[in-house]
Amino acid sequence: MARLRLGVALLIPPPLDREVDALRRAVGDGALGKVPAHLTLVPPVNVRTERLDEAVGVVRRAAAATRPFTVSFGPPATFLPDNPVLYLPVEDGSDAVTVFRDRVFVEPLARALTWPFVPHVTVADDASPERIAAARAGLAAYSAVVTFDRVHLLQEQPGRVWVPVADVTFAVPAVIGRGGLPVELTTSARPDPEAWAAVAGSSRGDVTITARRDRQVVGLATGWAGDGVAHLLDLAVADGHRRLGIGSHLVAAFESWAAERRCGRLVAAATTGSVAESLLRRRGWTDDPGTAGLCRTC
């Protein structure tokens, strides 16, 4: 039976991620370049392929019940003599990390643990005692503060490289059309595996807005923003859910995302005469033949 090796983590956001990676490089962390700087919530766990959507659902529900929180990291510590690991311990904010960890550490992501959960960011795994001692002495005054606003589900790839396959922001999903045909809208940096499968062929961008109805993906919009211009790469609505206003909700959500980034121009490429073209032109969008992707029917 096919299985995926998954993990759940709080990825260190920029610019602190570069600082942590510099520390990892200095002490010779063998996982540098294979695992992004992170705080582990669920260590590697084997999940049956058919339960991937269930695992994503666990992460989504946990994130919906959580709000962004800030933590501080103290100077490096170690798990020696039990484990030759150099890490940055969480000082302020450890309770918030633990509460969230308990929300994601459930089936199918729960697993037996060798050690109790200690919120931390690993700087070097399997380091020599001498190097650990030197790093602790040299970084005795080190501290950092970071705010986490999302969680990532990661999957192990060949070569023991870990890549994010889903990210979920700490926010209650927006629900449009309550009482009739409610649609749940969520915003993430990438489409999760469930959304990607439901609207295969979409173009990846800086943002993905996903529409769900009864927990099923029914639509998706992707795009990116730069230099005051927001580009809609793809607008897709699943068969059986078109002409119900879902495309309009997705476009409106993308417009809000663009406004937050102070984009004064909205551009997209759409097939002439299509429903998508009509929708976008009515809302003041302009055509951009150079934009990759294609806005599909909505």
Backbone torsions as a table, in degrees:
resi	resn	phi	psi	omega
1	MET	NA	126.1	-176.4
2	ALA	-66.2	138.2	178.8
3	ARG	-131.5	152.9	175.9
4	LEU	-112.6	145.4	176.4
5	ARG	-100.1	112.0	-173.1
6	LEU	-118.0	163.8	174.1
7	GLY	-153.4	157.4	177.5
8	VAL	-121.7	132.6	-175.9
9	ALA	-150.3	158.7	168.9
10	LEU	-97.2	106.7	179.6
11	LEU	-74.4	136.9	179.2
12	ILE	-70.1	121.2	-177.0
13	PRO	-77.5	160.6	175.5
14	PRO	-70.9	152.1	3.3
15	PRO	-88.5	-3.2	-175.9
16	LEU	-63.4	-28.6	-180.0
17	ASP	-59.0	-37.0	179.9
18	ARG	-69.6	-35.0	178.1
19	GLU	-66.8	-44.1	178.5
20	VAL	-64.4	-41.3	178.5
21	ASP	-63.7	-32.7	176.6
22	ALA	-65.0	-39.1	175.8
23	LEU	-64.7	-42.2	179.5
24	ARG	-61.8	-41.5	179.1
25	ARG	-64.5	-40.2	-177.1
26	ALA	-65.0	-32.5	-178.3
27	VAL	-100.1	4.8	174.7
28	GLY	75.2	41.8	179.0
29	ASP	-67.8	120.2	-177.7
30	GLY	-69.3	-17.0	-179.3
31	ALA	-90.1	-3.6	179.5
32	LEU	-60.3	129.7	-177.1
33	GLY	91.6	-15.6	178.4
34	LYS	-108.7	-29.7	179.9
35	VAL	-131.0	124.3	178.5
36	PRO	-66.7	157.7	176.8
37	ALA	-58.1	129.9	-171.2
38	HIS	-159.8	166.8	169.8
39	LEU	-115.4	114.0	-175.5
40	THR	-72.4	133.1	172.9
41	LEU	-107.7	-45.7	175.5
42	VAL	-125.0	111.6	177.8
43	PRO	-66.7	168.7	-175.8
44	PRO	-45.2	127.5	-179.6
45	VAL	-137.9	139.9	178.8
46	ASN	-86.5	125.2	-178.3
47	VAL	-125.8	131.5	177.6
48	ARG	-58.7	142.1	-175.8
49	THR	-55.0	-39.6	-177.1
50	GLU	-71.6	-7.8	178.9
51	ARG	-103.3	9.7	-179.5
52	LEU	-60.8	-45.9	179.5
53	ASP	-60.8	-35.4	178.0
54	GLU	-65.3	-39.8	179.0
55	ALA	-65.0	-42.2	177.3
56	VAL	-61.7	-39.4	179.3
57	GLY	-62.0	-38.8	177.2
58	VAL	-60.2	-45.3	-178.9
59	VAL	-66.1	-40.8	-179.4
60	ARG	-63.5	-44.3	-179.0
61	ARG	-67.1	-38.2	178.6
62	ALA	-65.1	-41.7	-179.8
63	ALA	-66.6	-36.2	-179.9
64	ALA	-64.3	-25.3	-179.0
65	ALA	-94.8	8.5	-174.3
66	THR	-124.6	149.4	174.9
67	ARG	-117.4	156.8	179.4
68	PRO	-51.2	141.6	179.4
69	PHE	-139.0	155.6	-176.8
70	THR	-112.1	137.7	177.4
71	VAL	-130.4	159.5	174.3
72	SER	-121.1	144.7	177.7
73	PHE	-108.3	137.2	178.8
74	GLY	-92.9	-174.7	178.0
75	PRO	-63.2	156.6	-175.6
76	PRO	-54.2	144.8	176.1
77	ALA	-131.6	179.8	-179.1
78	THR	-143.7	156.3	175.0
79	PHE	-94.9	5.5	175.0
80	LEU	-59.5	145.8	8.5
81	PRO	-87.9	-0.8	-176.7
82	ASP	-75.5	-35.2	-173.2
83	ASN	-151.0	126.4	-176.4
84	PRO	-79.2	65.0	-177.7
85	VAL	-116.8	134.4	172.0
86	LEU	-103.5	129.8	-175.0
87	TYR	-146.6	163.6	173.8
88	LEU	-99.7	112.4	-178.7
89	PRO	-76.3	145.6	173.3
90	VAL	-78.6	124.9	177.7
91	GLU	-98.8	-88.9	176.0
92	ASP	-73.2	135.2	177.3
93	GLY	99.8	3.0	-177.7
94	SER	-65.0	-31.9	179.3
95	ASP	-63.5	-42.0	179.5
96	ALA	-64.1	-39.2	177.8
97	VAL	-63.7	-44.7	-177.6
98	THR	-65.5	-41.3	178.3
99	VAL	-60.5	-45.4	-179.8
100	PHE	-67.9	-39.9	178.7
101	ARG	-57.6	-40.7	179.3
102	ASP	-63.8	-27.5	179.7
103	ARG	-73.8	-28.4	-179.2
104	VAL	-99.2	-14.2	-177.3
105	PHE	-86.7	62.7	179.0
106	VAL	-135.2	165.7	179.2
107	GLU	-56.5	138.9	4.1
108	PRO	-91.0	15.7	-177.0
109	LEU	-96.4	-9.3	178.6
110	ALA	-72.2	150.5	178.2
111	ARG	-157.3	162.2	177.1
112	ALA	-69.9	142.8	-178.0
113	LEU	-117.1	143.4	176.4
114	THR	-81.7	-35.1	-177.4
115	TRP	-124.7	152.5	176.2
116	PRO	-67.0	156.3	-177.8
117	PHE	-70.6	126.4	175.7
118	VAL	-129.7	112.5	-179.2
119	PRO	-62.0	122.5	-178.7
120	HIS	-165.3	165.1	173.7
121	VAL	-114.7	118.9	-178.2
122	THR	-72.0	131.0	175.3
123	VAL	-99.2	-38.9	177.2
124	ALA	-153.2	133.2	177.3
125	ASP	-104.6	138.4	178.6
126	ASP	60.1	43.6	178.3
127	ALA	-87.6	156.9	179.6
128	SER	-72.8	147.9	178.6
129	PRO	-56.1	-35.4	-179.1
130	GLU	-66.8	-43.0	-179.6
131	ARG	-68.6	-38.1	177.3
132	ILE	-61.6	-45.4	-179.4
133	ALA	-62.9	-41.7	-179.8
134	ALA	-65.4	-41.9	-179.3
135	ALA	-65.8	-40.9	179.9
136	ARG	-64.9	-38.8	179.0
137	ALA	-68.4	-42.9	-176.9
138	GLY	-73.9	-22.7	-176.6
139	LEU	-116.0	28.0	-176.0
140	ALA	-62.5	-22.6	-179.4
141	ALA	-102.7	8.0	-175.3
142	TYR	-72.3	140.6	172.7
143	SER	-154.4	157.5	179.8
144	ALA	-154.1	153.2	178.6
145	VAL	-127.7	138.0	-179.9
146	VAL	-146.0	146.1	174.7
147	THR	-108.3	126.3	177.5
148	PHE	-97.5	129.2	178.9
149	ASP	-123.1	6.2	179.5
150	ARG	-160.3	167.4	178.7
151	VAL	-127.7	152.2	-178.7
152	HIS	-122.0	140.3	168.6
153	LEU	-100.2	125.6	-178.0
154	LEU	-114.8	154.6	178.3
155	GLN	-130.0	137.8	178.8
156	GLU	-77.5	133.6	178.5
157	GLN	-110.1	172.8	177.1
158	PRO	-53.8	145.2	-178.1
159	GLY	82.0	12.4	-179.5
160	ARG	58.9	36.1	175.4
161	VAL	-93.7	131.6	-178.5
162	TRP	-106.3	127.8	-179.1
163	VAL	-127.0	144.0	176.2
164	PRO	-68.1	135.0	175.5
165	VAL	-114.5	-9.8	177.0
166	ALA	-161.0	143.7	172.1
167	ASP	-134.2	143.3	-176.9
168	VAL	-134.3	127.9	179.6
169	THR	-77.5	154.3	177.2
170	PHE	-82.1	90.8	-178.7
171	ALA	-167.2	152.2	174.2
172	VAL	-74.7	128.1	179.2
173	PRO	-58.3	142.0	175.8
174	ALA	-72.5	134.7	178.4
175	VAL	-115.4	119.9	-177.5
176	ILE	-107.3	138.8	175.6
177	GLY	74.7	45.3	179.8
178	ARG	-59.9	140.6	174.5
179	GLY	92.0	-33.4	179.9
180	GLY	-99.0	-93.9	176.8
181	LEU	-119.6	75.8	-175.2
182	PRO	-63.4	140.1	178.0
183	VAL	-122.6	131.1	178.1
184	GLU	-97.0	127.1	-179.9
185	LEU	-112.7	130.5	175.8
186	THR	-129.4	149.5	-179.1
187	THR	-117.8	134.4	179.9
188	SER	-147.9	171.3	179.8
189	ALA	-79.3	-22.0	-177.8
190	ARG	-148.0	154.1	176.3
191	PRO	-71.8	134.9	176.7
192	ASP	-73.1	165.3	-175.3
193	PRO	-55.1	-37.3	-179.7
194	GLU	-63.9	-45.8	179.8
195	ALA	-66.9	-39.9	-178.7
196	TRP	-62.0	-39.6	-179.7
197	ALA	-71.2	-34.4	-176.2
198	ALA	-71.1	-32.0	-178.7
199	VAL	-129.5	57.2	-176.5
200	ALA	-55.5	141.1	177.7
201	GLY	102.5	-4.4	178.7
202	SER	-67.1	155.9	179.7
203	SER	-92.6	139.1	178.5
204	ARG	-80.5	144.4	177.3
205	GLY	-143.0	-155.0	178.3
206	ASP	-83.0	-19.8	-176.8
207	VAL	-141.9	146.4	173.8
208	THR	-129.5	127.2	175.1
209	ILE	-111.4	121.5	-174.4
210	THR	-112.1	134.6	176.4
211	ALA	-105.5	130.4	178.3
212	ARG	-127.6	147.0	174.3
213	ARG	-134.1	124.5	-175.2
214	ASP	53.8	39.9	177.5
215	ARG	70.0	5.5	178.2
216	GLN	-102.4	137.4	178.9
217	VAL	-70.4	126.1	179.9
218	VAL	-123.1	-5.2	179.1
219	GLY	-171.2	162.6	-176.4
220	LEU	-158.7	141.2	173.9
221	ALA	-130.1	136.1	177.5
222	THR	-127.7	155.2	179.0
223	GLY	-177.9	-173.3	179.0
224	TRP	-152.2	166.6	-178.2
225	ALA	-137.7	146.4	178.0
226	GLY	-173.0	141.6	177.4
227	ASP	55.8	36.8	176.5
228	GLY	78.7	9.4	-179.4
229	VAL	-123.1	132.1	176.1
230	ALA	-104.7	128.2	-177.6
231	HIS	-110.2	120.3	174.1
232	LEU	-88.5	114.0	-176.9
233	LEU	-83.7	-40.1	-176.7
234	ASP	-152.2	142.5	175.2
235	LEU	-135.0	112.4	-174.5
236	ALA	-132.4	137.3	175.8
237	VAL	-126.9	134.6	-175.3
238	ALA	-67.0	151.6	175.9
239	ASP	-54.7	140.6	179.0
240	GLY	87.7	-4.3	-179.0
241	HIS	-127.7	12.5	-177.6
242	ARG	-85.7	159.1	-179.3
243	ARG	61.1	30.7	177.0
244	LEU	-117.1	8.1	178.6
245	GLY	91.1	1.1	-178.2
246	ILE	-65.5	-40.8	178.0
247	GLY	-59.5	-40.2	178.8
248	SER	-63.5	-40.9	178.1
249	HIS	-63.2	-41.4	179.5
250	LEU	-64.5	-43.6	179.7
251	VAL	-63.8	-44.0	179.7
252	ALA	-61.0	-40.0	178.9
253	ALA	-66.7	-38.6	177.6
254	PHE	-65.8	-38.8	178.0
255	GLU	-62.3	-39.3	177.7
256	SER	-64.6	-42.0	177.1
257	TRP	-60.7	-42.9	179.5
258	ALA	-65.7	-39.0	180.0
259	ALA	-63.5	-37.0	178.2
260	GLU	-62.6	-24.5	179.0
261	ARG	-100.7	14.1	174.9
262	ARG	56.9	43.4	176.4
263	CYS	-86.9	122.4	-179.3
264	GLY	-93.9	-5.3	-179.3
265	ARG	-134.5	136.7	179.7
266	LEU	-118.0	123.3	-176.8
267	VAL	-130.2	152.9	178.5
268	ALA	-162.3	159.3	173.4
269	ALA	-109.1	125.1	-179.6
270	ALA	-137.0	148.8	179.3
271	THR	-63.2	130.8	-179.7
272	THR	-57.4	129.4	178.9
273	GLY	84.3	-0.3	-178.5
274	SER	-80.3	163.9	176.0
275	VAL	-60.8	-39.6	-179.4
276	ALA	-61.8	-43.2	-179.9
277	GLU	-61.5	-44.9	-179.4
278	SER	-61.1	-43.9	-179.5
279	LEU	-61.7	-48.0	-175.7
280	LEU	-68.1	-40.5	-179.3
281	ARG	-66.0	-37.5	178.1
282	ARG	-62.0	-29.3	-177.0
283	ARG	-92.6	6.3	175.4
284	GLY	90.2	11.5	177.8
285	TRP	-73.6	153.6	176.3
286	THR	-113.5	157.0	-177.2
287	ASP	-81.9	142.4	176.3
288	ASP	-139.5	91.7	-178.5
289	PRO	-57.7	-22.6	-178.6
290	GLY	-81.8	-9.0	-179.9
291	THR	-70.2	127.3	179.1
292	ALA	-68.3	153.9	178.8
293	GLY	89.3	178.4	-176.5
294	LEU	-148.9	127.9	176.6
295	CYS	-75.8	117.8	-177.1
296	ARG	-93.5	178.2	-174.8
297	THR	-58.2	145.8	-178.8
298	CYS	-136.7	NA	NA
